[in-house]
């Protein structure tokens, strides 16, 4: 019990008896209240518990001394914390509070939740009395709309007890579990940045102490309040937020019903039990083809009985293992490789129990029934096809993409939990592979050179051509064919010298010899292409210098680099099947998956229900919002309402809601000579006239500059400086581009960062074809929006249907863009935008860079704070009561981890903006995903929309194929013009605002009509789209600033100096801070 001694200090003493078994079969960890048995199968509590502890609640400890903390009193504790022997754990009111020993200190810090709240607490204390720049200068009571932040670790109890309570907790409160007072074995210091840092101290006393003594030990300035903060932190920091909101309801009231067919096949039966085995290889690095095929076919299957892998059979006893030494021949010749295999029995898994757990819980943790079924169904296709992720490809049906690349068709399938059953997603797939061809043929195709030309004397390649070839070949596998048996290597780099000028020390003769002479003397090979550079193959002891003509690209190598614009267009056209045709292709893919004839599926009793029939579902078509413009036929800004039809609308006889005046501006012509000044001026006059018709006023006097020849950064800078001298207050620049990407990147960077104007570019080829009024109108929409104008607004925002809009609200969109492979030195770009008005039409943006090793947005807290301050300053010191946060670009496996980190980051930003008052708006955090394989088809062709036969814009599905309990749905918000529409997947991870399914879906669909660059709904909410555009523009700034453009052989992540330099490169001119320059 806890008692107070004569000095006023709290002491802990144990009452009752511990029943410790006389025989300890395995290992025991001493824990206050009881002992926990570490056993092979499961752990159990073998002691008496206090009356206030539910006897059905227990802790599990595995063999590695990791305590898996389960749900206790409805509160989910951390999944796994390592507890060495001797760790004491206090239990009060069913909650677990381990004393922080040095051994587990780093585990707690790495978890993030523990240290983050300490940082919040310290920063909030330091922010008291801070300047207006970093906080809200005036506070408003939010008693009616403040979110109920009661979930640890950033709950009201932490805020209230840490700062707003001036009394000492009573002894009874400690006994009730409201406070846990103890001294940590690691002190908490404050560094220069105001963050809490744990400092280990040895020989620490783990007894319970009073708040005053704890504060004096820790050494914070305000002992009373901060000691309570540490206590609350220790008490609540160990608990985990229940992220991933449960579905509140299904949408049964909004929208018109529609019958849908989904590319899912229901699984009819699953195994009851399976046995897991562990196979270890030595050496660990084993070729994929050997692992998958030869190990199974050549060793495992012949060695084991035919039916040993049936669910009802166990191959070996639990503690036994097989060790075998095998020799496997190489696919391409050479001596056999030796491998040592350890084959060990794992455990028996109850698949039915895991299935029930999966359908009952919101979270997927550890091994699930879905994973087991995926392994069973994927095994046979992995042997028969070329697997890439969840896709499988075959060689027939290839399409030439140029530059030595070709497109392969394939199919996709994976298992997902649906309502009451498992579904198997089946879809067609395509990706780009390198052609199987000689390196000389690849070189000629890539460099657009004739092979005969490369044969001729002095047919060498230029340094720029070598760099291009090097960027393509690095890391690819090639097969040499000059010896008796082929050998396989990876390309290390393309050498700078030809075989005649590349020398090495020959082991056989001990003399230095050229590569050309070596192959001539040893293999009697006279090179046909002596002026092509040698390839450096392998590295270390296996380095070899081989002429290009003796190497051949190995088949089945996927292209990892970004495709060219023309290649991407070819791929899109290849896959752009109309919806009815796509459905037929899915039927063919189902036959390729061939579950009924899958031998592994048969052995495990896995079958598909009516294999040739796709699943049916009932969705709804949401009503589109009405769009409001000004009537061009009437004066004084008379509003006119437009009702979208099939996700689109017209702007005829309408003007922008708020149009800008463009007084000082210029024109820069970088096109070839055939696009001369008269042709450009003709386009400019058309732009001025069309701008007048939509309300955008251009001053007819503008500065003009024309630059011929090869454009460089220096020539572009000279042109911009001339235009700026002619128009010192220039806010807009119209540019005719030469079509080069480098020109575009530097032009945008110069205007965004140094000159402070926005620009609108048009390709010279577009002018050559002729520019019509529709193109000019689109240009005017982009120009007006960039300069802060409002093109249109949503007119029928119903507070009755969307109650979330009854108070100031900010809608944010965030994305994290990683560099394409292989660019290890390029940083990742994180971008955030937030709405600044009620429309919402204008958005503020913020971008940062970070190392690519992070999947979450590292600086999100500071970014959110910046956006909230912009909202506060641009809305007459009004603070948003609610935050709707759309997060893009997250992998399935990272949903929970990233949501947890980033929701805490948003809260830290809010708490930092006010002192002790606590700014706590309601947060709704939604993850959206486009990279999935779910497709929706109209069951009735009469419901289809357009020539492509897609589902109508606004089609929403939140049942049948969604998760049984998660708050998720699919929404096809756009009108599909080409190919089959891909619905966007949405998953609500956190919702302080208690929104219904109808409100979330309607709000999301409405946001898809707020994109200012076109008169149609888009595939994702406008804030997410704008965040993507901001990230793309930031990437142009990095490219122009030569950040990470050099290939790094070690692939090391960026260090702090690199990040600092990159942040300087992406800093925006002060005049563009409030403009949407990136749209």
N, C-alpha and C positions, 0 to 999 in steps of 0.2 A: 504494500500500500504506500501511498504518498503521505508524509506527515511533515509538519513544520517544527523545527527544533527551537531551542532557546534563543539562538541568534537570528531567528527569522528565516533560516534557510530551509528549503524543502529537501527532505531525505526520502529515499526509496528503500523499502524493505519488502521482502517476499514473504507472503503468508501462504500456508498450505504445504503439501508435500508433492514431490515429483516422483512418479513411478517410473523408475528406470529399469529396463529388463536386465536380468542377471547375465544374459548372453547377448553380446553385441554382434549380430551377423555381418554387418558391414561397417559403416562409419557413422558416428553420431555427431551432430552439431548442437552444442548447448544453447538453448534459447529460453529466455525468461518465460515462465508459465508452463512450458512443456518442452519435450525433446522431439525432434523431427528425424525420422529414420531415412537414411539414404540407401535405397535398395535398387536392384536391377529393374524390377517391374514397376512399382509405384511406391510412394512414400506415404506414411500414415502417421497420425498423431498418437503417441502411446503414453499419454499422461493426462492427468486431470486438468481441466480448464476452469477458470473462474466462471461464476454464474452469468456474468455479463457478456460472455463469449458464446456465440452460437456453436454448438458442437458439430453442426454439419459443415461449418466453414473450416477449411484446412489449407495448408501450405504444401507444395510439392517441391522436393529437392532432388535434382538429378545427380549423376555420378561425378559431375565436374564441379560440385560445390556451388551450383547456380540455383538460387532459390526462385522458382517460378511463382510469382504472387498472383493468386487467382482473385476472382471477384469476392469481395468481403463486404457484407452489408450493402450490396449494390454499388460499391465504389470499386472501379477497376484500378488496381495498383500497377506499378511498372511491370512489364512483361518478365524481365530477367535482371537480377542484380547479383553479382558474385559475392558470396558471404564465406570468407575463410573460417577456419575453425576458431572458436573463441569469440565470435561476434554475438553480442547480446541484442535482443530485439524486444522492445517494449510494446505491449498491446493495450490500448485504451479504447473502449467502445468499438472494438472490432477492427480498429485501424492499426496498421503496422508502422512503427517508427524505429528504424535501426539507428543505433549510435554511429556517428560518422567516424569510422576508423580510417587510418591512412591507407589501408589496403584497398578500400572501396571508394576513396575520395575521388579518384580520377573517373571511375565509372559514373558517379553521380554528376560530375562536371560535364562529362562528354554527353550525358543524356540531354542536356540543354534546358529542360524545364526547370531544373534546380537553380542553375546560375542565372537564367534569364530573369526570374522574378527578383532575385537579389539585385540585379542591375536596375530593374524598374524601381525598386524601393529606394535605392541609393540615388538614382538620377532624379526621382521625383523630389527627394529631399533637397538635392542641390539646385533644382530648378526654381525653388521658392525665391521670388523676387527677381527673376531673370528678366531680360529685356523683351520688348514686344516682338522683336524679330524672331524669337524662338518659342514664343508661347502666345496664347490668346490673352489680349490685354484686358478684356472684359469678360466676365463670366455671367452666364444666364442660367437660371434654374431649369433643369430638364426633368422635373419630378414626374411629368406625365409620359415622357417618352424614353427616359433613361433605361438602358438595357440592364437586366438583372444579372450582373456578373457575379454569380455565386459559385461558379465552378472553379475549384483550385487549378493552378496556383495563383491566378490573378483574380481572386474573388473579393467580394465586399468585406469579408472577414479579415483578409490580409490588409486591405486598405484601411478599414476602420480601426482594427486593433493596432496596426503599425503606426498610425499617425493621428487618428481622431479620438482615441481613447486616452484619457489622462489618469486613469485609475490603475492600480495594480491588480492583477487577477487574483481572485480569492482562492483559498485552498479548495473550496468545493468545486470551483470551475476546473481546477486541475484534476480533481477526482472524476469530474464528469467528462474529461477528455477534451475540453475546449482549449486547454493549453498544455503543452508539453515543455516543461522547463528543464533544460539540461545544458551542459557545457560541451561543445563539440571538441573533438580532438584536433581539429584544424581551425586555426584562427581565420577570421575574415578581415582582410585589410582593404583599404580603398586606394586604388592607384590614381595617377594623374588625370585619367579620363573619367573618374567617378564610378568606375566599375568595381564590383566586389571580386577580390582575388583570394583564393584559399591558400593559406600558408601552413604547411604541415608542422605539427609539433609532436615530439615523441614523449613517451611517458605521461600521457595526458590522463586526467581523471575523468571517468565517465559518469560520475555521480551527478545527481540532479542538484541544481543550484538556483538561487533566487535571480530574478530579472536584473537587479542592481549589480550583483556580482558578475553575472554573465556579461552585462554591458561593459563593466570595467575590464573584464578579461579581454573582450573583443576590441574595446578601445574606440567606440564610435563617439562622436561629439555629443549627441543628444542621447544620453544613456537610456532614459526611460522609454521614449518612443521607439528608438531603433532597436533596443533589446526586445521589445515586443514584436518588432518586425522580424527579427531573427527567429524568435520563438515560433511565430506564425509560419515563417518559412520552413522551419524544421518540421512543423506539424503538418502543413498542407503541401509542401513541395514534392513529397513522394507520391502523391496521387496523380492519376492520369485523367486528362479530360476525355469525356465521351464524345469524340469526334465522330463524324459520319452520322448525320441526323436520320432518325427513323421517319419513314413516310407518314405524314399526318393524315392524308386521305388520297383518294384518286379523283382525277378530274371527271366529274359526272354532270357538270352544269354548264361549263363554258364550251361553246363550239358545236359544230355539226358533226354527227357521227359518220364514220367512214370505215368500211371493211378493208383490212390490209392482209397481205401475205408477206411473210418475213423469210429471209434466207436462213432459217433455222430448221434443223431436223431434231425432233424429240427423241431422246434415248429412252427405250422401253424398259430395259433391265440393266442392273448393275450388280457386281459381285457383293457377297455378304462380307467376306474376309479376304484379305490379301496378306502375303508375307513379304517383308522387305529384306533385301540382301544388300550387302555392301561389298563392292569390288574395288580394290585399290591396285594401281599400276606402279611399277617401278622400272624404268624412270617414269616420273609423273608426266612428262611431255610426250604424249603419244599421238601420232597422226590421227585425225578424225576418222579417216576411212578405215584405219586399223581398229580403232575403238568400236566403231559401229558395226562393221561387217565381220572382220576376221576374228575378233575376240569372241563374238557371239557364235558365228558359224564354225570357226575353226577350233574353238576350245570349249566354251560353255555348254553348247547344246550336245556335242558328241559325248562329253564327259558326264552329263547329267541324264537321268531318265527322261523319257519323252514328255511325261506329264508332271515333271517336278515343279513347274511353276503354276500349277493349278491352285486356285485359292484354298482348296481344302487340304493341300499337302504342305508339309514342312520338309525342306531339303535336308537340313542338318540340325543338330541340337543347338540350343542357344549359345553355349560357351565354346563351341568348336569352330574351327576354321580350316580351309584348304589353302595350301600354298603350292603353286605350280610354277615351273620355269619352262617357258615355251619359246620357240623360234619361229618367226613369221617372215615369209619372203616379202620383198618389196614389190610394189606395183610396177615400178619402172626399172627393175633390175638392181644389181648390187648384192652384197652379202646379206644374209638374213639378220634381222634385228632380234635381240634377246630381251624378253620382258618377264618380270616376276609379278604374278598375280596373287593377291590375297583375297579369298572368297569367304565372307563371313555372314552369318545369319544376323539380321537386325532385330525385327520384332514382328509380331502379328498385329495387323491393323483391322479394326472393325469398320468397314466402309459404310455400312448402314448407319452406324452411330455418328460418324463424321458427316454423313449426308444430313442427318437430322440437325446436327449442330450448325451446319452451313445454312440451312433453311431457317433456323431459329435466330441466329445472331446477325448483327449488322456487319461485324468485322470478319475478315478472313485472316487468321493468324496461324502460322506454322503449316504443317502438312494438312491439306484438305482433300475431300473426296474429288473435287474438281481436278486437282493436280494428279491424283491417281488415275482418273479416267483419261486425262490428257496423255499420260505416259503410255497407257495401254493402247490408245487409238493412234498414237503417233509413231509407235515402234516400226510397224511394217512399212508405212510410207517413207520413213527415213532410210530404209534399206533399198527401196525401189526407185526413189527419186533423189534429186539434189535438194536437201533442206536448207532454207534460209529463214531463220526465225521460225515463224508459224506457217511459212509458205513452202510449197514444194514445186520444183520446176523440172521440166523435161526439155530435151533438145528439139523435138519437132515444133514447127510453127514459129521459127525465128524471123525477126525483122531486122534489116540492116539499119543501124542508126548513124553510120559514118564514123570516121576517126577510129576505126578498129573495134567498134562496139556493136552489139546486137541485142535486141530485146527478146526475152524468152517468156512464153506463156506458162502458167502454172495454176495451182489452186491453193486455197487456204482453208484450214479448219482448226477450230479449238472449241473446248467445252466451256460452257457458262451456266451458272445457276439461273433458272427461270422460276416461274410460279409453280411450285409443286413438282417440279421435274428438272432434269438437266436437258439443255439444248446444245446442239452442235452447230456452230456457225460455219457455213460453207459458202465460199465465194471464189471468184476467179482472181488471179494475181498476175502481175507482170513485173519484171525488173530488167536491168541492163547488165549484160555480161561482156567480158572481153572475148573476142573471137579467138578460137584455137587456130593460130597461124604462126608463121615464122616472124621473128622480131624484125627482119628486114621488111617484110610485107606490112607489118604494123607501122614501122617508121615511115615508109613511103605514103601510106594512107593518112597518117596523122599530119605529116608535114606537107601533104599535097604535092609530092614529088614523084616523078616517074622512076621506076626501079632501074631502067636502063641509064637514066641520068646519074643515079647513085653509083653505077658501075664505072662510069667514065673517069678518066684521070682528073684529079682535083674535084671530085664529086662530094667533098666533105660538107658537113652541115655547119651552119653558123652557130655562134654561141647562144643566141636567142632560141634557135631551133633545138639545140642541145638541152637547154633548160626546160623547154616545153616537153621534150621527150623524157627527160629525167623525172619531171613531176608526174608523168603518167606511169612510168615503169617501176618506180621505187616501190618495193614491197611485193611486187607480183612474182608468181612462181614461173620459172622457165625450166625447160627440159633440154639438156645438151645431148647431142647425138654424134659426137666425133669419136667416141671410144667404142669398145665392144658392147658395153651396156649403157643405156641412158642414165643420166643422173639428174637429180632434182635440186634446184637452188632457188633462193629468193634474190631478187635484184637489189643490191645495196645502193648502187648509183650508176649513172652513165658516165664513163670516164671522159676526161678532156682530151686525151691523146688517142691516136689511131694505133692499131696493132704494131706498126713499124716503130713507133716511138714509145711504146709501153714496154718496159724491161722489168725482169724479176730474176732472182737467184734460183737457178735450176738445181734441185737436190741431186739429180742423177749425175750431172757433170761437175757440179760445183762452180760453174761459170755463170756470168750474167748474160741473159739472152733476151731478145725481143719476143713478143707474143707471136708475131708473124713467123719468125724463124723457127720457133719452137714447134708450131703446128706443121710447118713444112717438113722439118726433119723427123719428128716423132710419128706423125700421122700421115705424112705425105699429102697434105692438104694445101693447095694453093688458093688463097682467098680471092673470091670474085669481087668483094667489096672492101678493098684494103684501106679506103679512106674514111670508112665509118668508124666511130669511136668504139673502144672495147667496152664490154659490160663488166662491172665489178660485182661478182656474185658471192653471196654468203658473207660472213665476217669472222674475225678471229682466226682460228687455225684452219677454217674451211674456206678462206678467201681464195677466189679464183678469178683470173682475167681471161675472158672468153670473147672471141669476135662475135658480133651480132648475128652473122649468117649461120652460126653453128648453134643457135638457141631458138627455141620454139615456145610460145606461150602455152601454158597448160590449160586444158579445157575446164569450164565450170567455175571461173573466177568472177565474182560479182564486182561491178563497178561501184566503188564507195564514194568517189568524188562526185561533186555536183555536176549534173548533165549540162551541156550547153543549151542555149535557148532553143535552137533548132531540134536538138535531140529530145528535149522535154516536150516540145510540141508534137513530135512524132509519137512519143509514148502516150500522150494524152489522146491523140487521134486513134491510136491503136486500141485503147481501152474505152473509148467513148461510144459504147453500145447503148442504143435506146433501151429504156427500161424493159419492154417485153423481150428484147433480144438478150438482155443481161440475165433475165430470169431463165431463159433457155440454156444459157451458158452455165448457170448455177446447177441446173439439172444434170448437165454433163459432168460438172465438177463432183457432184454427189456420186456419180458412177465411178469416178476416179478414186474417191475416198473409199468406196466399196466396203462399208462396214459389214454387210452380211457374209462376205467372203474373206474377211480379215482373220487369219488364223489365230492371232493373239487375242483379238476381241472374242472369238468363239471360245477360247480356253477360259477366259475370264467371265463368260456369260454376259457380255456387253452386246446389246443389240439396239437397233434403231426402230422406232415405231413407224410402220409404213414408210419404208426407206425412200420411196419416190414422192412423198408428200411433204411439202413445206408447211410450217406452222402458220396458223391463222390468228389474227388479233383484231380487236376493235379499237380504233383510234378516234381522234376528233380533229376537225379543221377549225383552228382558232380564228376569230374575227379579226381582220386587220384594223389598225387604227386609222383615223382620218388625218389627212395632211393639210396644213394650212399655209397658203401663200398670200401675197397681196395681189389684188386684181389689177392687171395692167390697163384695163379699160376705164377704171375709175380712179379718181384722185384721192389724196389723203390716206393712202395705205389701207383702203377698204379690204378686209380679209375675204378670201375665197377658199372654199373647202373642196378637197379632192379625195375621192374614195378609191383606194388602190384596187385594181382588178388583176387577180393572179399574181400578186406581189409586185406589180408595176403600175406606174401612173405617168401622165403627160404633163409638161410644163407650158403648153400652148396658152397664150394670152395671160400669163401669170408672171409675177415679178417676185424677186427675193423678199423675204420677210424683213431683213435688215441688210441693205446693200451698202457697200463702202465706196467712197470717193477716192479714185486713184489720181492724185495730182501730179506728183513727180515720179516718173518711171522711165525705163529705157528698154532698148531692143538690142540684143547681141546675136549676130549671125555668124555661126561657125560652120555653115554648110559648104559643100563644094561650090565651085564657081558657077555651075549651072543654075544654082538657086541664088540669083543676084538680088540686089536691093529692090527693084520694082516688084518682083514676085513676093518678096517678104512684106513689102508695104501693102500689097493687095490683101494679104492675110491679116495684117494689122488693121486695115480699114474695116474688114469684115468683123474682126473681134470687137472693135469700138462700136460698130453698129449693133451687133448682137448683144453686147453688154448694155447698151442703152435700152434695148427692148426688155431686158430682164431686170433693169434697175441699177446695173453696175455702171457708174459713170467714169469714163477715162478722159483725162486731159488729152486733147488731140496733139499737143506738143510733147514730144518725147526725144530722148537722146538715142542716137543710132551709132553702132559700131560693127564693122564687118572685118573678120579675120580669116584669111585664106591659108591654105597649106596645112602641114602637119601641126596639130595643136599640142602645145606643151603647157605645163603648169605656169611657166613664166609668161607665155603669150596670153594665156587666159587672165592672169593677174594684171597684166598691162591693160588689157581691154576693160576689165572691171574698174581699175583705177581711173581710166579715162572717163567712163560713164559716171563714176562717182563725182569726178570733178565737174562734169557737165550738169549733173543733178545732185547736189550735195544732200538733199533730203529725199533721195530716191528710196521708195519703199517696195517697189516691184520691178522685176526684170523678166522680160519675155525672151526666151532663148531658142534659136533654131540649132539643134544639135547635129554633130557630124556622125553620130551613131556609135562612138567609142565609149566604152564603160568608164575608162579612166578619166575622160573629159567630164562625164556626168558627175563622178564622185568628187572631183576637185571643184567643179562649179558649185555644187550644192554645199560643200564644206566651206568654201570661201564666203558664200552669201550667208550661210547660217551662223558662222563663227566670227568672221572678221569685218564684213561690210554691213551686216545688220539689215538685209532686205530678204524678201521671199522671192522665189523664182518659179516660173512655169515653163517647162520645156516641151518642145514638139520636134519630132524627127523630120529631117529634111525630105525623106521619102514620102511622108504624109502630105507635105506641101506639094511635092511633085505629082502625087495622085489627084490632088484637089481637096479642098476643105469645105465641107457643107455646114449648114446651120446647126445640125445636131452636134457635130464636133466642136463648133464654136461655143454652143451652149454648155457643153460639158467642160470646156476650158474655163468659161465664166464661173461655173459652180465651184471649181477647184480654187480659182483665184480669190473669189469672194470669201470663201471659207478660210483660206490661209491668212487673209488679212483681218480676220476677226468678225466677219459678217455672219449672218444667219440666213441660210437659204430657205429653210422651211421649218415648221414646228409641228409636233403632234397636237391635234386640236381637241380630241375628245377624251382627255385623260379623266376618267371617272373616279372620283374619290370614293364613291360608293363601292365600286368593284375592286379598286386598288387602294385600300386604306393605307397602305404604306406611303402613299403620296400626300397624306394629309399634313405632313410636316416637312421641313427642309431635308433634302436627301441628296447624297452624292453617290454617283455610280462610277465605280472604278474598274479598269481593265488592266491586267498585268500579264506579261509574257517573259519567258527566259529563252533567248536564242543562243544555241550552241554553234560553234564553227563547224564547218563540214570537214570530214576526214579527207586527207591527213594533214591537219593544220593544228598541231598541238600547242603552238605558241600564240595562237589567236585567242583572245579572251572571249568569254561568253558575255552577251549583252542582255541586261535586264531593263525593261521599260515599263513604266506605269503611267496611266492617264486617269484623270478624274473630271467629271462633269462640273462645270462652273455656273450653270443656269438651270432653270426648271424645265427647259424644253425637252431633253437636253440637246444643245447644239454645239456649244463651245466647250473645249476641254483643255485642261492644263496637263503638261507632260513633264516627265522626269526620267532620265536614263542613267544607268551606271554600268560599269564593267566589273567582271569578277573572273576568277579562275574557273575553267571548265570542269573542274573536279566537283563543284558544288551543283546540286540539283535544285536547291531552294534559292530564293533571292536573298542574298546575304544582307544587303543594305535596305531591306524593305521598310524597316521602321523609320529610317530617316526619309525615305522617299514618300511614304504616306504622310509624314508630318509636313513635308514641303507642299504636297498637294492640298492638305487641309488648311494650311496657312494661306495658300492662294485663294481658296474658296472663301475664307474668312475676310480677306482683304478686298476681294472683288464683289462681295455681297453685303456690304455695309455692316461688317462685323457680325454677320449671322453665321452660326455654326450648324453644320448638318446634324440632324438628330439620328439619322440612320445611314449606314454604309452598306451598299450592295457591291460586292467584290467578285468580279469574274476573273478566274485564273486559267490561263491557257498553257498548253505545251507541257503536260505532265504524263509520265508513264503510269500504267495501271499499278505497278508495284510500289510507286512512290506517293500515291494519293494520301494515305494517312500521315506519313512522315512529313510531307511538305505542308499539308493543311495544318498540322499541329504547330510547326515552326512559324508559319506565316500568319496564322491567326494570332499567335502570341506577339508577333512583331507588330501587327496592326494595333493591338491593345497597348503595347508599350508606347507606340507613337501617340495614341490618344491620351494616355496618362501623362506623357511628357509635356503636353501642351497646356496643362493647367497644374497648379500646385496641389495643395491639400484638398481642393474641392473635388477633383476627380472627374474628368470629362470621359463619359462612358456611353458613347452612342451604340445603338443596336447594330450588330454586325451580322450580315448574311454572306457567307463565303461559299461560292459556287465554282466548281471545277468544270470546265468544258473540254471536250475532246473531239477532234476531227479524224484522227488516225485510228479508225476502227473499221471493221468489215461488215457491219450491219447495214442491210439495204431493205427498204420498204417498197412494196409493189401494191398497186391497186388490185384488189380481188375482182372488182367489176371494172372492165375497161372503160365504161362510161364515166367513171369518176376520175380517170386520168387527165392530166393537164398538158396541153401543148403537143407538138409533133413527137417529142421524145417519150411521151406516155408516162411521165413521172407523177408522183403524188403531188397534189396541189400545195402551193405555198401555205404554210401554217399547219401542216399535218403534224400532230403530236401524238405520241404513244407512251403511256406510263404504266402499262400492264402487260401481262402474258410473258414478255421476253425481258422485262426489267427484273431487278433483284427483288426477292420476296419482301424485304424490309427496308432497303435503302431508299432514300428520297432521291430518285433518279428518273430521268425521262429522255426520250428522243424527240427532237424537233427539226423538221425540214422547213426552214423559214423562208427559203428562196424559191424562185421559179426556175426550174431546171431547163436550160436551153440546149445544152449539149451533153450527151451521155446520160448516165443514171445518177439521180440526185443522191448525195450522201447526207443523211440526217446528222445533226450535231448531237452528241451525247452530253447531258448535263447531270451533275451529281452534287447535291447540296451537302456540304460537309459541316456547316455550322449555321445556326439560325437563331439569333437573339430576338428577331422581329416576329417570330411565330407565324410565318406566312403559310398559307394553304397552298395546295398543289395548283389550284386555279390562278392564284395571285403570282406565284413564281413563274408559271408558264406564260401568262399574259404579259407580265413585265418583261420577260426575256424576249418574247416575240415583238413587243413594242420597240425594244432597243434595236432590233434588226432593221427598223425603218428610220433610224436616226443617222444613217451614214450619208454624209453630205455630198459625196462625189458622184452619185448616180441617182436616178429616179426609179429605184427598185429596192426591194428588201434584200439583205445580204445573208450570208450563211451563218454568221456569228453576230452577237451583239456589237454595236458600233464601238463601245469602249475597247473591246478586245481587238477589233480590227485596227483601231487607231494605235493601240499599244504595239501591234505588229509593225505598222508603218514607222513608228518612232524607232523601233529596234533596227529596222532595215536602214533608216537614215543614219543612225549611230554607227552601223557597220560601215557605211560609206565614209564616215568621218575617220574611222580607224584605218580603213584601206588607204585613204588619202594621206593619213599621217604615218604610213609605213609601220603600223603597230602589228607585230606578229606575222609579217608577211614572209619572213625567212624561215625555211623549213629547219627544224631543230632535230638532229638525229637522235638525241636522247629522249625527246618527247617530254621534257620537264615542264611542270606547270609554271604559270607566271608567278613571279615573286612580288613583294610589295612595291619595289621600285618600278616594275613594269606596270602594275595597276595604277600607280600614281601618275606615270607618264601618260597612260591611256586616258585617265580622267581629265588630264589637262587638254588632251587632243579633242575630247568631245564636249568641251565647255562651249555653251551657246552665247552669242552676242546678246547684250542686255535688251536690245530693241526687239529681239525675237522671243524673249522669254514668255510673253503673254500671247504669242501667235501660234497657230497650228501650222508651222512652217513645214512640217514633215508630211502633210497630206497631199 
